[in-house]
Each structure stands twice: as C-alpha cells, then as structure tokens.
C-alpha cells in the first residue's frame, strides 16, 4: 500500500496538534495582535479626547433655559408696557412739563478680560465694536453671538465659553455691589 506512505503518522499528527494548541491565539497570526493593538489605541484615544474634555456647565445651563428666558421676556415686556401706560396717564393728568434731564457721564467700562476666553486683544476688538459692559454681553441673543463670532473670527468661542452666562453673572454681581 504505497498510497498510505505519504500520510503522516498518527503520532506526528498528535504532536503537531498539541504544539499548535499550546501557542497563544495571537501568535498563530501576528496580524491579529497588530489589529488588537490598533483597536485598543483607537479606543483609548477616543476616550481621552471625548470623555475627559472639560464641560462648560454654564453654557449647558444657559442653553437649557432658553424657552424659560423667552417666557420671562414676554412677561417683562408686558409689565414694561403697563408701566409705560401708567407713566403716560400720570403725565397727562398732571400736565406738568417733564423735568430736564442732566447729561450723565457714560458708565465706566467693565474689565471684559474677566470673562473666560477674552484676552486684551479680544477686549480691544470688542471695545472697537462698542461693547464695553458686561450688561451689553448679557443681553446678546443667538443672532448677536453669531454676528460677533463671524466678525471677530471666534470659531464658536463665545458659545463654548458661555460669555453671555458669565457676563450675566458679572453684571448681576456688579449691580449688587
């Protein structure tokens, strides 16, 4: 039986099988080890870059309060109109000439560099645009933010750093002092 002589013996097959099972799975094909290392590095980079970056809580809180601010603005407008109507009615009843208002000095400019993300150059650029007070920045709308962002090439910094929320806090703190 010459045709069976080309087959390996049972002892040789058993020896090869035992040797193959002793090797770790990654050593069978080094490409699997390379793939595993690349995948692990990719996952580690993703976690470090996405999940460990700082989150600006003021910006998130300011974003979530948008509808409530609109409702408060509507109520404030209604109250202002009622007050104006009362003032107009009172002035018409008294028919006294309005007092002459003395010219007031413009309020001193705030230090805009106290806001996170605003340095001396950006503060000067905002001053050139007429923005000198925290109250002005606190009154910005989304359209105002987009306009300033485009004009000064901020690339979304005003929204990321929550300038409006910070300015509102500084303006309220300055009013309370």
Secondary structure, 3 states (H helix, E strand, C coil): CHHHHHCCCHHHHHHHHHHHHHCCHHHHCHHHHHHHHHHHHHHHHHHHHHHCCCCCHHHHHHHHCHHHHHHHHHHHHHHHHHHHHHHHHHHHHHCCCCCCCCCCCCCCCCCHHHCCCCCHHHHHHHHHCCCCCHHHHHCCCHHHHHHHHHHHCCCCHHHHCCHHHHHHHHHHHHHHC
